């Protein structure tokens, strides 16, 4: 009887450890990409606010700066591939 309790307790500990392990690593690639998009939007907003605070640029120029900031944050997905040196 004691052996059954011991085995049951060991299995319960292993199950609890497995559950804790799966919940601690639940972040997926999609969650990482979402966070990147949120950061890019915030960076774009900050860029536009800083541009509007100064009087040297027009509204369209500030909007373009915001777009450029957001595009830069997206990485090289949409840009041209780099050419090898010596070409």
HTML snippet that shows the backbone in 3Dmol.js (N, CA, C, O; Angstrom):
<script src="https://3Dmol.org/build/3Dmol-min.js"></script>
<div id="view" style="width:600px;height:400px;position:relative"></div>
<script>
const pdb = `
ATOM      1  N   UNK A   1       0.809  -1.181   0.000  1.00  0.00           N
ATOM      2  CA  UNK A   1       0.000   0.000   0.000  1.00  0.00           C
ATOM      3  C   UNK A   1       0.865   1.263   0.000  1.00  0.00           C
ATOM      4  O   UNK A   1       0.551   2.239  -0.680  1.00  0.00           O
ATOM      5  N   UNK A   2       1.963   1.231   0.776  1.00  0.00           N
ATOM      6  CA  UNK A   2       2.852   2.381   0.828  1.00  0.00           C
ATOM      7  C   UNK A   2       3.534   2.605  -0.516  1.00  0.00           C
ATOM      8  O   UNK A   2       3.792   3.740  -0.918  1.00  0.00           O
ATOM      9  N   UNK A   3       3.824   1.492  -1.209  1.00  0.00           N
ATOM     10  CA  UNK A   3       4.460   1.623  -2.512  1.00  0.00           C
ATOM     11  C   UNK A   3       3.530   2.325  -3.499  1.00  0.00           C
ATOM     12  O   UNK A   3       3.983   3.154  -4.288  1.00  0.00           O
ATOM     13  N   UNK A   4       2.241   2.004  -3.465  1.00  0.00           N
ATOM     14  CA  UNK A   4       1.282   2.646  -4.364  1.00  0.00           C
ATOM     15  C   UNK A   4       1.207   4.145  -4.086  1.00  0.00           C
ATOM     16  O   UNK A   4       1.169   4.961  -5.008  1.00  0.00           O
ATOM     17  N   UNK A   5       1.188   4.491  -2.803  1.00  0.00           N
ATOM     18  CA  UNK A   5       1.142   5.918  -2.452  1.00  0.00           C
ATOM     19  C   UNK A   5       2.409   6.626  -2.925  1.00  0.00           C
ATOM     20  O   UNK A   5       2.351   7.748  -3.426  1.00  0.00           O
ATOM     21  N   UNK A   6       3.530   5.975  -2.764  1.00  0.00           N
ATOM     22  CA  UNK A   6       4.792   6.552  -3.184  1.00  0.00           C
ATOM     23  C   UNK A   6       4.818   6.741  -4.706  1.00  0.00           C
ATOM     24  O   UNK A   6       5.241   7.785  -5.203  1.00  0.00           O
ATOM     25  N   UNK A   7       4.366   5.730  -5.429  1.00  0.00           N
ATOM     26  CA  UNK A   7       4.319   5.818  -6.892  1.00  0.00           C
ATOM     27  C   UNK A   7       3.344   6.911  -7.321  1.00  0.00           C
ATOM     28  O   UNK A   7       3.651   7.694  -8.220  1.00  0.00           O
ATOM     29  N   UNK A   8       2.189   6.970  -6.698  1.00  0.00           N
ATOM     30  CA  UNK A   8       1.192   7.989  -7.012  1.00  0.00           C
ATOM     31  C   UNK A   8       1.734   9.393  -6.731  1.00  0.00           C
ATOM     32  O   UNK A   8       1.518  10.313  -7.520  1.00  0.00           O
ATOM     33  N   UNK A   9       2.424   9.552  -5.629  1.00  0.00           N
ATOM     34  CA  UNK A   9       3.005  10.851  -5.277  1.00  0.00           C
ATOM     35  C   UNK A   9       4.080  11.251  -6.291  1.00  0.00           C
ATOM     36  O   UNK A   9       4.160  12.414  -6.690  1.00  0.00           O
ATOM     37  N   UNK A  10       4.900  10.287  -6.705  1.00  0.00           N
ATOM     38  CA  UNK A  10       5.945  10.572  -7.683  1.00  0.00           C
ATOM     39  C   UNK A  10       5.334  10.981  -9.025  1.00  0.00           C
ATOM     40  O   UNK A  10       5.809  11.918  -9.666  1.00  0.00           O
ATOM     41  N   UNK A  11       4.290  10.284  -9.443  1.00  0.00           N
ATOM     42  CA  UNK A  11       3.613  10.644 -10.687  1.00  0.00           C
ATOM     43  C   UNK A  11       2.967  12.022 -10.599  1.00  0.00           C
ATOM     44  O   UNK A  11       2.992  12.783 -11.566  1.00  0.00           O
ATOM     45  N   UNK A  12       2.393  12.345  -9.449  1.00  0.00           N
ATOM     46  CA  UNK A  12       1.785  13.660  -9.266  1.00  0.00           C
ATOM     47  C   UNK A  12       2.832  14.764  -9.356  1.00  0.00           C
ATOM     48  O   UNK A  12       2.579  15.816  -9.944  1.00  0.00           O
ATOM     49  N   UNK A  13       4.000  14.530  -8.778  1.00  0.00           N
ATOM     50  CA  UNK A  13       5.083  15.515  -8.837  1.00  0.00           C
ATOM     51  C   UNK A  13       5.561  15.691 -10.276  1.00  0.00           C
ATOM     52  O   UNK A  13       5.785  16.815 -10.724  1.00  0.00           O
ATOM     53  N   UNK A  14       5.716  14.590 -10.995  1.00  0.00           N
ATOM     54  CA  UNK A  14       6.147  14.675 -12.388  1.00  0.00           C
ATOM     55  C   UNK A  14       5.112  15.397 -13.250  1.00  0.00           C
ATOM     56  O   UNK A  14       5.472  16.204 -14.107  1.00  0.00           O
ATOM     57  N   UNK A  15       3.835  15.110 -13.028  1.00  0.00           N
ATOM     58  CA  UNK A  15       2.778  15.776 -13.792  1.00  0.00           C
ATOM     59  C   UNK A  15       2.764  17.272 -13.505  1.00  0.00           C
ATOM     60  O   UNK A  15       2.608  18.078 -14.423  1.00  0.00           O
ATOM     61  N   UNK A  16       2.923  17.643 -12.260  1.00  0.00           N
ATOM     62  CA  UNK A  16       2.946  19.064 -11.893  1.00  0.00           C
ATOM     63  C   UNK A  16       4.154  19.761 -12.510  1.00  0.00           C
ATOM     64  O   UNK A  16       4.045  20.897 -12.973  1.00  0.00           O
ATOM     65  N   UNK A  17       5.284  19.101 -12.520  1.00  0.00           N
ATOM     66  CA  UNK A  17       6.487  19.682 -13.116  1.00  0.00           C
ATOM     67  C   UNK A  17       6.308  19.838 -14.628  1.00  0.00           C
ATOM     68  O   UNK A  17       6.732  20.845 -15.194  1.00  0.00           O
ATOM     69  N   UNK A  18       5.698  18.877 -15.276  1.00  0.00           N
ATOM     70  CA  UNK A  18       5.445  18.969 -16.715  1.00  0.00           C
ATOM     71  C   UNK A  18       4.476  20.084 -17.046  1.00  0.00           C
ATOM     72  O   UNK A  18       4.653  20.782 -18.045  1.00  0.00           O
ATOM     73  N   UNK A  19       3.464  20.260 -16.232  1.00  0.00           N
ATOM     74  CA  UNK A  19       2.501  21.337 -16.440  1.00  0.00           C
ATOM     75  C   UNK A  19       3.169  22.689 -16.258  1.00  0.00           C
ATOM     76  O   UNK A  19       2.928  23.608 -17.041  1.00  0.00           O
ATOM     77  N   UNK A  20       3.990  22.819 -15.253  1.00  0.00           N
ATOM     78  CA  UNK A  20       4.695  24.076 -15.011  1.00  0.00           C
ATOM     79  C   UNK A  20       5.647  24.384 -16.166  1.00  0.00           C
ATOM     80  O   UNK A  20       5.803  25.544 -16.547  1.00  0.00           O
ATOM     81  N   UNK A  21       6.270  23.376 -16.713  1.00  0.00           N
ATOM     82  CA  UNK A  21       7.199  23.570 -17.825  1.00  0.00           C
ATOM     83  C   UNK A  21       6.483  24.064 -19.075  1.00  0.00           C
ATOM     84  O   UNK A  21       6.992  24.957 -19.753  1.00  0.00           O
ATOM     85  N   UNK A  22       5.339  23.521 -19.393  1.00  0.00           N
ATOM     86  CA  UNK A  22       4.623  23.928 -20.606  1.00  0.00           C
ATOM     87  C   UNK A  22       4.063  25.329 -20.487  1.00  0.00           C
ATOM     88  O   UNK A  22       3.997  26.038 -21.490  1.00  0.00           O
ATOM     89  N   UNK A  23       3.662  25.753 -19.318  1.00  0.00           N
ATOM     90  CA  UNK A  23       3.114  27.094 -19.178  1.00  0.00           C
ATOM     91  C   UNK A  23       4.199  28.155 -19.142  1.00  0.00           C
ATOM     92  O   UNK A  23       3.927  29.305 -19.488  1.00  0.00           O
ATOM     93  N   UNK A  24       5.403  27.823 -18.741  1.00  0.00           N
ATOM     94  CA  UNK A  24       6.461  28.818 -18.674  1.00  0.00           C
ATOM     95  C   UNK A  24       7.049  29.132 -20.046  1.00  0.00           C
ATOM     96  O   UNK A  24       7.684  30.173 -20.209  1.00  0.00           O
ATOM     97  N   UNK A  25       6.859  28.270 -21.026  1.00  0.00           N
ATOM     98  CA  UNK A  25       7.400  28.487 -22.368  1.00  0.00           C
ATOM     99  C   UNK A  25       6.283  28.581 -23.396  1.00  0.00           C
ATOM    100  O   UNK A  25       6.398  28.031 -24.491  1.00  0.00           O
ATOM    101  N   UNK A  26       5.215  29.270 -23.053  1.00  0.00           N
ATOM    102  CA  UNK A  26       4.061  29.314 -23.939  1.00  0.00           C
ATOM    103  C   UNK A  26       4.169  30.390 -25.006  1.00  0.00           C
ATOM    104  O   UNK A  26       3.300  30.461 -25.876  1.00  0.00           O
ATOM    105  N   UNK A  27       5.207  31.236 -24.979  1.00  0.00           N
ATOM    106  CA  UNK A  27       5.319  32.303 -25.964  1.00  0.00           C
ATOM    107  C   UNK A  27       5.674  31.707 -27.324  1.00  0.00           C
ATOM    108  O   UNK A  27       6.590  30.893 -27.443  1.00  0.00           O
ATOM    109  N   UNK A  28       4.943  32.122 -28.326  1.00  0.00           N
ATOM    110  CA  UNK A  28       5.140  31.583 -29.667  1.00  0.00           C
ATOM    111  C   UNK A  28       5.741  32.651 -30.569  1.00  0.00           C
ATOM    112  O   UNK A  28       5.883  33.811 -30.182  1.00  0.00           O
ATOM    113  N   UNK A  29       6.086  32.234 -31.768  1.00  0.00           N
ATOM    114  CA  UNK A  29       6.604  33.179 -32.746  1.00  0.00           C
ATOM    115  C   UNK A  29       5.594  34.257 -33.087  1.00  0.00           C
ATOM    116  O   UNK A  29       5.959  35.410 -33.313  1.00  0.00           O
ATOM    117  N   UNK A  30       4.329  33.883 -33.126  1.00  0.00           N
ATOM    118  CA  UNK A  30       3.287  34.867 -33.414  1.00  0.00           C
ATOM    119  C   UNK A  30       3.205  35.936 -32.354  1.00  0.00           C
ATOM    120  O   UNK A  30       2.956  37.103 -32.654  1.00  0.00           O
ATOM    121  N   UNK A  31       3.416  35.536 -31.107  1.00  0.00           N
ATOM    122  CA  UNK A  31       3.392  36.519 -30.023  1.00  0.00           C
ATOM    123  C   UNK A  31       4.590  37.458 -30.132  1.00  0.00           C
ATOM    124  O   UNK A  31       4.476  38.650 -29.846  1.00  0.00           O
ATOM    125  N   UNK A  32       5.734  36.924 -30.543  1.00  0.00           N
ATOM    126  CA  UNK A  32       6.914  37.765 -30.747  1.00  0.00           C
ATOM    127  C   UNK A  32       6.669  38.775 -31.858  1.00  0.00           C
ATOM    128  O   UNK A  32       7.013  39.949 -31.726  1.00  0.00           O
ATOM    129  N   UNK A  33       6.069  38.311 -32.960  1.00  0.00           N
ATOM    130  CA  UNK A  33       5.792  39.216 -34.088  1.00  0.00           C
ATOM    131  C   UNK A  33       4.789  40.291 -33.695  1.00  0.00           C
ATOM    132  O   UNK A  33       4.919  41.444 -34.106  1.00  0.00           O
ATOM    133  N   UNK A  34       3.790  39.918 -32.902  1.00  0.00           N
ATOM    134  CA  UNK A  34       2.811  40.907 -32.448  1.00  0.00           C
ATOM    135  C   UNK A  34       3.488  41.988 -31.617  1.00  0.00           C
ATOM    136  O   UNK A  34       3.208  43.175 -31.784  1.00  0.00           O
ATOM    137  N   UNK A  35       4.374  41.576 -30.727  1.00  0.00           N
ATOM    138  CA  UNK A  35       5.093  42.549 -29.904  1.00  0.00           C
ATOM    139  C   UNK A  35       5.952  43.462 -30.774  1.00  0.00           C
ATOM    140  O   UNK A  35       6.043  44.662 -30.515  1.00  0.00           O
ATOM    141  N   UNK A  36       6.580  42.897 -31.806  1.00  0.00           N
ATOM    142  CA  UNK A  36       7.375  43.715 -32.725  1.00  0.00           C
ATOM    143  C   UNK A  36       6.503  44.748 -33.431  1.00  0.00           C
ATOM    144  O   UNK A  36       6.902  45.902 -33.581  1.00  0.00           O
ATOM    145  N   UNK A  37       5.306  44.332 -33.866  1.00  0.00           N
ATOM    146  CA  UNK A  37       4.407  45.280 -34.535  1.00  0.00           C
ATOM    147  C   UNK A  37       3.979  46.393 -33.598  1.00  0.00           C
ATOM    148  O   UNK A  37       3.907  47.557 -33.990  1.00  0.00           O
ATOM    149  N   UNK A  38       3.696  46.026 -32.359  1.00  0.00           N
ATOM    150  CA  UNK A  38       3.305  47.049 -31.383  1.00  0.00           C
ATOM    151  C   UNK A  38       4.430  48.048 -31.155  1.00  0.00           C
ATOM    152  O   UNK A  38       4.191  49.253 -31.079  1.00  0.00           O
ATOM    153  N   UNK A  39       5.650  47.550 -31.047  1.00  0.00           N
ATOM    154  CA  UNK A  39       6.792  48.440 -30.863  1.00  0.00           C
ATOM    155  C   UNK A  39       6.987  49.334 -32.077  1.00  0.00           C
ATOM    156  O   UNK A  39       7.296  50.517 -31.936  1.00  0.00           O
ATOM    157  N   UNK A  40       6.809  48.773 -33.276  1.00  0.00           N
ATOM    158  CA  UNK A  40       6.958  49.573 -34.495  1.00  0.00           C
ATOM    159  C   UNK A  40       5.917  50.690 -34.544  1.00  0.00           C
ATOM    160  O   UNK A  40       6.235  51.818 -34.918  1.00  0.00           O
ATOM    161  N   UNK A  41       4.669  50.378 -34.166  1.00  0.00           N
ATOM    162  CA  UNK A  41       3.631  51.411 -34.162  1.00  0.00           C
ATOM    163  C   UNK A  41       3.965  52.511 -33.164  1.00  0.00           C
ATOM    164  O   UNK A  41       3.809  53.698 -33.452  1.00  0.00           O
ATOM    165  N   UNK A  42       4.428  52.102 -31.986  1.00  0.00           N
ATOM    166  CA  UNK A  42       4.761  53.097 -30.977  1.00  0.00           C
ATOM    167  C   UNK A  42       5.937  53.962 -31.420  1.00  0.00           C
ATOM    168  O   UNK A  42       5.934  55.174 -31.206  1.00  0.00           O
ATOM    169  N   UNK A  43       6.936  53.344 -32.035  1.00  0.00           N
ATOM    170  CA  UNK A  43       8.072  54.117 -32.543  1.00  0.00           C
ATOM    171  C   UNK A  43       7.610  55.115 -33.601  1.00  0.00           C
ATOM    172  O   UNK A  43       8.074  56.255 -33.632  1.00  0.00           O
ATOM    173  N   UNK A  44       6.692  54.683 -34.469  1.00  0.00           N
ATOM    174  CA  UNK A  44       6.154  55.581 -35.494  1.00  0.00           C
ATOM    175  C   UNK A  44       5.397  56.740 -34.882  1.00  0.00           C
ATOM    176  O   UNK A  44       5.525  57.880 -35.327  1.00  0.00           O
ATOM    177  N   UNK A  45       4.599  56.446 -33.849  1.00  0.00           N
ATOM    178  CA  UNK A  45       3.864  57.526 -33.163  1.00  0.00           C
ATOM    179  C   UNK A  45       4.828  58.513 -32.523  1.00  0.00           C
ATOM    180  O   UNK A  45       4.635  59.726 -32.610  1.00  0.00           O
ATOM    181  N   UNK A  46       5.866  57.992 -31.882  1.00  0.00           N
ATOM    182  CA  UNK A  46       6.854  58.864 -31.248  1.00  0.00           C
ATOM    183  C   UNK A  46       7.549  59.746 -32.278  1.00  0.00           C
ATOM    184  O   UNK A  46       7.778  60.932 -32.043  1.00  0.00           O
ATOM    185  N   UNK A  47       7.880  59.157 -33.414  1.00  0.00           N
ATOM    186  CA  UNK A  47       8.543  59.906 -34.490  1.00  0.00           C
ATOM    187  C   UNK A  47       7.636  61.030 -34.985  1.00  0.00           C
ATOM    188  O   UNK A  47       8.092  62.159 -35.164  1.00  0.00           O
ATOM    189  N   UNK A  48       6.377  60.732 -35.203  1.00  0.00           N
ATOM    190  CA  UNK A  48       5.449  61.738 -35.702  1.00  0.00           C
ATOM    191  C   UNK A  48       5.229  62.839 -34.672  1.00  0.00           C
ATOM    192  O   UNK A  48       5.177  64.017 -35.026  1.00  0.00           O
ATOM    193  N   UNK A  49       5.099  62.465 -33.397  1.00  0.00           N
ATOM    194  CA  UNK A  49       4.907  63.469 -32.351  1.00  0.00           C
ATOM    195  C   UNK A  49       6.121  64.389 -32.255  1.00  0.00           C
ATOM    196  O   UNK A  49       5.970  65.599 -32.090  1.00  0.00           O
ATOM    197  N   UNK A  50       7.313  63.827 -32.357  1.00  0.00           N
ATOM    198  CA  UNK A  50       8.521  64.639 -32.300  1.00  0.00           C
ATOM    199  C   UNK A  50       8.599  65.568 -33.512  1.00  0.00           C
ATOM    200  O   UNK A  50       9.029  66.715 -33.397  1.00  0.00           O
ATOM    201  N   UNK A  51       8.190  65.076 -34.643  1.00  0.00           N
ATOM    202  CA  UNK A  51       8.206  65.882 -35.862  1.00  0.00           C
ATOM    203  C   UNK A  51       7.210  67.027 -35.763  1.00  0.00           C
ATOM    204  O   UNK A  51       7.521  68.162 -36.126  1.00  0.00           O
ATOM    205  N   UNK A  52       6.009  66.726 -35.271  1.00  0.00           N
ATOM    206  CA  UNK A  52       4.981  67.759 -35.148  1.00  0.00           C
ATOM    207  C   UNK A  52       5.347  68.806 -34.099  1.00  0.00           C
ATOM    208  O   UNK A  52       4.916  69.955 -34.190  1.00  0.00           O
ATOM    209  N   UNK A  53       6.145  68.407 -33.100  1.00  0.00           N
ATOM    210  CA  UNK A  53       6.554  69.349 -32.059  1.00  0.00           C
ATOM    211  C   UNK A  53       7.455  70.443 -32.632  1.00  0.00           C
ATOM    212  O   UNK A  53       7.416  71.589 -32.186  1.00  0.00           O
ATOM    213  N   UNK A  54       8.252  70.080 -33.611  1.00  0.00           N
ATOM    214  CA  UNK A  54       9.103  71.065 -34.275  1.00  0.00           C
ATOM    215  C   UNK A  54       8.332  71.704 -35.429  1.00  0.00           C
ATOM    216  O   UNK A  54       7.367  71.123 -35.926  1.00  0.00           O
ATOM    217  N   UNK A  55       8.742  72.872 -35.849  1.00  0.00           N
ATOM    218  CA  UNK A  55       8.019  73.577 -36.919  1.00  0.00           C
ATOM    219  C   UNK A  55       8.741  73.509 -38.260  1.00  0.00           C
ATOM    220  O   UNK A  55       8.360  74.209 -39.199  1.00  0.00           O
ATOM    221  N   UNK A  56       9.759  72.693 -38.364  1.00  0.00           N
ATOM    222  CA  UNK A  56      10.550  72.693 -39.592  1.00  0.00           C
ATOM    223  C   UNK A  56       9.956  71.830 -40.710  1.00  0.00           C
ATOM    224  O   UNK A  56      10.355  71.978 -41.865  1.00  0.00           O
ATOM    225  N   UNK A  57       9.009  70.931 -40.398  1.00  0.00           N
ATOM    226  CA  UNK A  57       8.451  70.054 -41.425  1.00  0.00           C
ATOM    227  C   UNK A  57       6.937  70.207 -41.505  1.00  0.00           C
ATOM    228  O   UNK A  57       6.280  70.587 -40.537  1.00  0.00           O
ATOM    229  N   UNK A  58       6.401  69.901 -42.688  1.00  0.00           N
ATOM    230  CA  UNK A  58       4.947  69.960 -42.890  1.00  0.00           C
ATOM    231  C   UNK A  58       4.309  68.650 -42.427  1.00  0.00           C
ATOM    232  O   UNK A  58       5.011  67.684 -42.128  1.00  0.00           O
ATOM    233  N   UNK A  59       2.981  68.622 -42.370  1.00  0.00           N
ATOM    234  CA  UNK A  59       2.263  67.406 -41.966  1.00  0.00           C
ATOM    235  C   UNK A  59       2.598  66.218 -42.859  1.00  0.00           C
ATOM    236  O   UNK A  59       2.867  65.129 -42.350  1.00  0.00           O
ATOM    237  N   UNK A  60       2.587  66.402 -44.190  1.00  0.00           N
ATOM    238  CA  UNK A  60       2.923  65.248 -45.038  1.00  0.00           C
ATOM    239  C   UNK A  60       4.342  64.726 -44.800  1.00  0.00           C
ATOM    240  O   UNK A  60       4.575  63.519 -44.864  1.00  0.00           O
ATOM    241  N   UNK A  61       5.279  65.615 -44.531  1.00  0.00           N
ATOM    242  CA  UNK A  61       6.643  65.180 -44.254  1.00  0.00           C
ATOM    243  C   UNK A  61       6.708  64.396 -42.940  1.00  0.00           C
ATOM    244  O   UNK A  61       7.452  63.421 -42.833  1.00  0.00           O
ATOM    245  N   UNK A  62       5.931  64.823 -41.943  1.00  0.00           N
ATOM    246  CA  UNK A  62       5.887  64.091 -40.677  1.00  0.00           C
ATOM    247  C   UNK A  62       5.264  62.714 -40.870  1.00  0.00           C
ATOM    248  O   UNK A  62       5.738  61.733 -40.298  1.00  0.00           O
ATOM    249  N   UNK A  63       4.200  62.635 -41.676  1.00  0.00           N
ATOM    250  CA  UNK A  63       3.575  61.330 -41.945  1.00  0.00           C
ATOM    251  C   UNK A  63       4.551  60.410 -42.649  1.00  0.00           C
ATOM    252  O   UNK A  63       4.613  59.218 -42.347  1.00  0.00           O
ATOM    253  N   UNK A  64       5.321  60.958 -43.593  1.00  0.00           N
ATOM    254  CA  UNK A  64       6.299  60.135 -44.309  1.00  0.00           C
ATOM    255  C   UNK A  64       7.389  59.642 -43.356  1.00  0.00           C
ATOM    256  O   UNK A  64       7.835  58.499 -43.461  1.00  0.00           O
ATOM    257  N   UNK A  65       7.816  60.496 -42.433  1.00  0.00           N
ATOM    258  CA  UNK A  65       8.808  60.061 -41.443  1.00  0.00           C
ATOM    259  C   UNK A  65       8.255  58.910 -40.611  1.00  0.00           C
ATOM    260  O   UNK A  65       8.970  57.954 -40.309  1.00  0.00           O
ATOM    261  N   UNK A  66       6.982  59.006 -40.245  1.00  0.00           N
ATOM    262  CA  UNK A  66       6.350  57.935 -39.465  1.00  0.00           C
ATOM    263  C   UNK A  66       6.336  56.638 -40.275  1.00  0.00           C
ATOM    264  O   UNK A  66       6.670  55.572 -39.757  1.00  0.00           O
ATOM    265  N   UNK A  67       5.952  56.734 -41.535  1.00  0.00           N
ATOM    266  CA  UNK A  67       5.925  55.533 -42.390  1.00  0.00           C
ATOM    267  C   UNK A  67       7.316  54.917 -42.510  1.00  0.00           C
ATOM    268  O   UNK A  67       7.485  53.701 -42.421  1.00  0.00           O
ATOM    269  N   UNK A  68       8.307  55.783 -42.713  1.00  0.00           N
ATOM    270  CA  UNK A  68       9.677  55.279 -42.849  1.00  0.00           C
ATOM    271  C   UNK A  68      10.138  54.573 -41.575  1.00  0.00           C
ATOM    272  O   UNK A  68      10.792  53.532 -41.634  1.00  0.00           O
ATOM    273  N   UNK A  69       9.792  55.148 -40.431  1.00  0.00           N
ATOM    274  CA  UNK A  69      10.172  54.535 -39.156  1.00  0.00           C
ATOM    275  C   UNK A  69       9.532  53.168 -39.013  1.00  0.00           C
ATOM    276  O   UNK A  69      10.188  52.207 -38.612  1.00  0.00           O
ATOM    277  N   UNK A  70       8.254  53.081 -39.339  1.00  0.00           N
ATOM    278  CA  UNK A  70       7.560  51.798 -39.226  1.00  0.00           C
ATOM    279  C   UNK A  70       8.134  50.780 -40.211  1.00  0.00           C
ATOM    280  O   UNK A  70       8.296  49.608 -39.872  1.00  0.00           O
ATOM    281  N   UNK A  71       8.440  51.227 -41.426  1.00  0.00           N
ATOM    282  CA  UNK A  71       8.994  50.320 -42.432  1.00  0.00           C
ATOM    283  C   UNK A  71      10.365  49.811 -41.999  1.00  0.00           C
ATOM    284  O   UNK A  71      10.677  48.635 -42.181  1.00  0.00           O
ATOM    285  N   UNK A  72      11.177  50.687 -41.430  1.00  0.00           N
ATOM    286  CA  UNK A  72      12.493  50.264 -40.946  1.00  0.00           C
ATOM    287  C   UNK A  72      12.359  49.220 -39.839  1.00  0.00           C
ATOM    288  O   UNK A  72      13.182  48.310 -39.743  1.00  0.00           O
ATOM    289  N   UNK A  73      11.341  49.343 -39.015  1.00  0.00           N
ATOM    290  CA  UNK A  73      11.123  48.399 -37.929  1.00  0.00           C
ATOM    291  C   UNK A  73      10.690  47.031 -38.404  1.00  0.00           C
ATOM    292  O   UNK A  73      10.827  46.048 -37.676  1.00  0.00           O
ATOM    293  N   UNK A  74      10.176  46.956 -39.603  1.00  0.00           N
ATOM    294  CA  UNK A  74       9.716  45.670 -40.145  1.00  0.00           C
ATOM    295  C   UNK A  74      10.867  44.797 -40.609  1.00  0.00           C
ATOM    296  O   UNK A  74      10.686  43.597 -40.813  1.00  0.00           O
ATOM    297  N   UNK A  75      12.030  45.369 -40.778  1.00  0.00           N
ATOM    298  CA  UNK A  75      13.179  44.586 -41.216  1.00  0.00           C
ATOM    299  C   UNK A  75      13.309  44.607 -42.725  1.00  0.00           C
ATOM    300  O   UNK A  75      12.727  45.455 -43.402  1.00  0.00           O
ATOM    301  N   UNK A  76      14.075  43.668 -43.240  1.00  0.00           N
ATOM    302  CA  UNK A  76      14.384  43.626 -44.669  1.00  0.00           C
ATOM    303  C   UNK A  76      13.431  42.739 -45.449  1.00  0.00           C
ATOM    304  O   UNK A  76      13.763  42.312 -46.555  1.00  0.00           O
ATOM    305  N   UNK A  77      12.263  42.453 -44.910  1.00  0.00           N
ATOM    306  CA  UNK A  77      11.344  41.539 -45.581  1.00  0.00           C
ATOM    307  C   UNK A  77      10.943  42.042 -46.965  1.00  0.00           C
ATOM    308  O   UNK A  77      10.852  41.256 -47.907  1.00  0.00           O
ATOM    309  N   UNK A  78      10.704  43.346 -47.092  1.00  0.00           N
ATOM    310  CA  UNK A  78      10.179  43.888 -48.335  1.00  0.00           C
ATOM    311  C   UNK A  78      11.237  44.626 -49.150  1.00  0.00           C
ATOM    312  O   UNK A  78      10.964  45.050 -50.273  1.00  0.00           O
ATOM    313  N   UNK A  79      12.423  44.783 -48.609  1.00  0.00           N
ATOM    314  CA  UNK A  79      13.449  45.542 -49.319  1.00  0.00           C
ATOM    315  C   UNK A  79      14.201  44.617 -50.275  1.00  0.00           C
ATOM    316  O   UNK A  79      14.048  43.395 -50.260  1.00  0.00           O
ATOM    317  N   UNK A  80      15.016  45.259 -51.104  1.00  0.00           N
ATOM    318  CA  UNK A  80      15.788  44.492 -52.072  1.00  0.00           C
ATOM    319  C   UNK A  80      16.871  43.683 -51.373  1.00  0.00           C
ATOM    320  O   UNK A  80      17.415  44.123 -50.360  1.00  0.00           O
ATOM    321  N   UNK A  81      17.189  42.503 -51.904  1.00  0.00           N
ATOM    322  CA  UNK A  81      18.263  41.712 -51.301  1.00  0.00           C
ATOM    323  C   UNK A  81      19.591  42.419 -51.502  1.00  0.00           C
ATOM    324  O   UNK A  81      19.795  43.119 -52.494  1.00  0.00           O
ATOM    325  N   UNK A  82      20.501  42.224 -50.536  1.00  0.00           N
ATOM    326  CA  UNK A  82      21.807  42.857 -50.635  1.00  0.00           C
ATOM    327  C   UNK A  82      22.622  42.204 -51.744  1.00  0.00           C
ATOM    328  O   UNK A  82      22.553  40.995 -51.967  1.00  0.00           O
ATOM    329  N   UNK A  83      23.393  43.041 -52.431  1.00  0.00           N
ATOM    330  CA  UNK A  83      24.267  42.525 -53.480  1.00  0.00           C
ATOM    331  C   UNK A  83      25.592  42.142 -52.842  1.00  0.00           C
ATOM    332  O   UNK A  83      26.077  42.839 -51.951  1.00  0.00           O
ATOM    333  N   UNK A  84      26.180  41.043 -53.288  1.00  0.00           N
ATOM    334  CA  UNK A  84      27.490  40.647 -52.737  1.00  0.00           C
ATOM    335  C   UNK A  84      28.548  41.673 -53.092  1.00  0.00           C
ATOM    336  O   UNK A  84      28.469  42.338 -54.125  1.00  0.00           O
ATOM    337  N   UNK A  85      29.551  41.794 -52.212  1.00  0.00           N
ATOM    338  CA  UNK A  85      30.633  42.709 -52.477  1.00  0.00           C
ATOM    339  C   UNK A  85      31.392  42.272 -53.713  1.00  0.00           C
ATOM    340  O   UNK A  85      31.557  41.078 -53.964  1.00  0.00           O
ATOM    341  N   UNK A  86      31.848  43.237 -54.476  1.00  0.00           N
ATOM    342  CA  UNK A  86      32.594  42.920 -55.681  1.00  0.00           C
ATOM    343  C   UNK A  86      31.726  42.820 -56.906  1.00  0.00           C
ATOM    344  O   UNK A  86      32.248  42.607 -58.000  1.00  0.00           O
ATOM    345  N   UNK A  87      30.409  42.965 -56.773  1.00  0.00           N
ATOM    346  CA  UNK A  87      29.523  42.903 -57.935  1.00  0.00           C
ATOM    347  C   UNK A  87      29.345  44.269 -58.519  1.00  0.00           C
ATOM    348  O   UNK A  87      28.630  44.428 -59.509  1.00  0.00           O
TER     349      UNK A  87
END
`;
const viewer = $3Dmol.createViewer("view");
viewer.addModel(pdb, "pdb");
viewer.setStyle({}, {cartoon: {color: "spectrum"}});
viewer.zoomTo();
viewer.render();
</script>
